[in-house]
Amino acid sequence: MKLSPTWRRAWRRFSVQAMGWALGFMGWWALDAHPKWKALITEPGGLAIVALLMVAGIVGSLIDQPSVTRPDEDLKP
């Protein structure tokens, strides 16, 4: 197993962004969500948001993203 040649641009991938949003939402919910937000977005609703973001990440990993995968001069040593 080895790193992808485009690992430096992984943040551009929709799948990585969706997983980051899911992680950020879970952290916000667990550590800092105001009680008004927790009343508005119930626990099942929060879980549904995270699940949708994770599914979007999986779908995003299946879609070709030329701006991330094309060879680029900035990656050469």
C-alpha positions as a LaTeX table, in Angstrom:
\begin{tabular}{lrrr}
\hline
Residue & $x$ (\AA) & $y$ (\AA) & $z$ (\AA) \\
\hline
Met1 & 0.00 & 0.00 & 0.00 \\
Lys2 & 1.31 & 3.46 & $-0.88$ \\
Leu3 & 0.11 & 7.04 & $-1.10$ \\
Ser4 & $-1.66$ & 8.22 & $-4.22$ \\
Pro5 & 0.50 & 10.43 & $-6.44$ \\
Thr6 & $-2.11$ & 13.18 & $-5.98$ \\
Trp7 & $-2.29$ & 12.97 & $-2.18$ \\
Arg8 & $-1.38$ & 16.66 & $-1.82$ \\
Arg9 & $-4.61$ & 17.57 & $-3.56$ \\
Ala10 & $-6.83$ & 15.16 & $-1.61$ \\
Trp11 & $-8.62$ & 18.07 & 0.03 \\
Arg12 & $-10.06$ & 18.95 & $-3.40$ \\
Arg13 & $-11.89$ & 15.64 & $-3.63$ \\
Phe14 & $-15.60$ & 15.86 & $-2.90$ \\
Ser15 & $-15.36$ & 12.64 & $-0.88$ \\
Val16 & $-12.75$ & 14.14 & 1.47 \\
Gln17 & $-14.76$ & 17.34 & 1.84 \\
Ala18 & $-17.97$ & 15.44 & 2.64 \\
Met19 & $-16.19$ & 13.32 & 5.26 \\
Gly20 & $-14.70$ & 16.50 & 6.74 \\
Trp21 & $-18.14$ & 18.09 & 6.97 \\
Ala22 & $-19.47$ & 14.96 & 8.68 \\
Leu23 & $-16.62$ & 14.98 & 11.18 \\
Gly24 & $-17.06$ & 18.71 & 11.80 \\
Phe25 & $-20.80$ & 18.33 & 12.33 \\
Met26 & $-20.29$ & 15.46 & 14.79 \\
Gly27 & $-17.69$ & 17.46 & 16.73 \\
Trp28 & $-19.86$ & 20.55 & 16.82 \\
Trp29 & $-22.85$ & 18.51 & 17.95 \\
Ala30 & $-20.95$ & 16.73 & 20.70 \\
Leu31 & $-18.96$ & 19.67 & 22.03 \\
Asp32 & $-20.61$ & 22.97 & 21.26 \\
Ala33 & $-24.17$ & 22.75 & 19.99 \\
His34 & $-26.46$ & 25.21 & 21.70 \\
Pro35 & $-29.53$ & 23.65 & 23.36 \\
Lys36 & $-31.75$ & 25.53 & 20.88 \\
Trp37 & $-29.96$ & 23.79 & 17.99 \\
Lys38 & $-30.24$ & 20.43 & 19.74 \\
Ala39 & $-33.98$ & 21.02 & 20.14 \\
Leu40 & $-34.28$ & 21.95 & 16.46 \\
Ile41 & $-32.12$ & 19.10 & 15.15 \\
Thr42 & $-32.97$ & 16.07 & 17.23 \\
Glu43 & $-30.52$ & 13.18 & 17.68 \\
Pro44 & $-32.09$ & 11.10 & 14.88 \\
Gly45 & $-31.95$ & 14.17 & 12.65 \\
Gly46 & $-28.28$ & 14.70 & 13.45 \\
Leu47 & $-27.54$ & 11.07 & 12.70 \\
Ala48 & $-29.40$ & 11.41 & 9.39 \\
Ile49 & $-27.29$ & 14.47 & 8.47 \\
Val50 & $-24.08$ & 12.58 & 9.21 \\
Ala51 & $-25.30$ & 9.52 & 7.30 \\
Leu52 & $-26.18$ & 11.66 & 4.25 \\
Leu53 & $-22.76$ & 13.33 & 4.31 \\
Met54 & $-21.05$ & 9.93 & 4.55 \\
Val55 & $-23.10$ & 8.55 & 1.64 \\
Ala56 & $-22.25$ & 11.68 & $-0.35$ \\
Gly57 & $-18.58$ & 10.99 & 0.41 \\
Ile58 & $-18.87$ & 7.43 & $-0.85$ \\
Val59 & $-20.60$ & 8.57 & $-4.03$ \\
Gly60 & $-18.02$ & 11.32 & $-4.43$ \\
Ser61 & $-15.20$ & 8.79 & $-4.31$ \\
Leu62 & $-16.75$ & 6.99 & $-7.30$ \\
Ile63 & $-17.00$ & 10.08 & $-9.51$ \\
Asp64 & $-14.06$ & 11.06 & $-11.71$ \\
Gln65 & $-12.66$ & 14.42 & $-10.66$ \\
Pro66 & $-10.18$ & 15.51 & $-13.33$ \\
Ser67 & $-9.03$ & 18.58 & $-11.41$ \\
Val68 & $-7.68$ & 16.24 & $-8.73$ \\
Thr69 & $-6.45$ & 13.25 & $-10.70$ \\
Arg70 & $-4.76$ & 14.87 & $-13.70$ \\
Pro71 & $-0.96$ & 14.99 & $-13.62$ \\
Asp72 & 0.33 & 18.38 & $-12.68$ \\
Glu73 & 3.74 & 20.02 & $-12.71$ \\
Asp74 & 3.42 & 21.19 & $-9.10$ \\
Leu75 & 3.66 & 17.61 & $-7.85$ \\
Lys76 & 7.08 & 16.93 & $-9.39$ \\
Pro77 & 10.01 & 17.13 & $-6.97$ \\
\hline
\end{tabular}
